[in-house]
Amino acid sequence: RALWQIVLLMLAGTLFWVLAQQGGSSISLFIDHFVNRRLLNWDVPTALFQSVNAVAVMAAGVVLAWLMRPEGSVRSVLRVWLKFAFGLLLMGGGFMLLALNARHGAADGQASMGMMVAGLAMMGFAELFIDPVAMAQITRLNMPGVTGVLTGIYMLATGAVANWLAGVVAQQTTESQISDTAIAAYQHFFSQMGEWTLGCVVVMVVIAFAAACSVGKRHAAAGEVTGGGA
């Protein structure tokens, strides 16, 4: 049962990094071509937007500390899945914000730099609720000879595999020239990524409560057996 949980977390982690890796490909191209990067008579370099991720991670400490409080076993299981769901929710919300920004860009001629930063910050914040949670769950298995293997498989899935898939996904936004058609393609792409991710959030929440109910029933059954033996 614990191994199946790790497998599902690996799949969710791979999905997350497929989306997160868009920051260096499709999202960077969108920023370079369509975002108004003018700030105080200075054109903000496209590469500088990559630092939004680091700032968001540093600013997330208070919320993360609250979510990482130790709880009972049932609430612990629930929190693992809800943390993943929250991370995907932030990622999906970030993409929906980018889609809205692309829509405004199509109407106004250029997209907003502020909305771009807000969307990227949400994605950076989301990162804290994926890999640390998955690694913690793998470590909790405490099975000799398995922890290292599972860690390696997780890194392979969320690294090499996710990077390759991210490149395949990013090709959906490829256009031969900058045009209204191109920005419409970005809007559709961002919306699609956001909708798929939010759909996965629903699945994760269902899994969370199903897992919590399963643990609760096992504890109740164990309590009845203990009480009967007494």
Secondary structure, DSSP 8 states (H G I E B T S, - for coil): -HHHHHHHHHHHHHHHHHHHGGGGTHHHHHHHHHB--EETTEE--GGGGGHHHHHHHHTTHHHHHHHT----HHHHHHHHHHHHHHHHHHHHHHHHHHHHHHHHHHHHSSB-HHHHHHHHHHHHHHGGGTHHHHHHHHHHH--TTTHHHHHHHHHHIIIIIHHHHHHHHHGGG--SS-SHHHHHHHHHHHHHHHHHHHHHHHHHHHHHHHHHHHHHHHHHHHHHHHHHH-
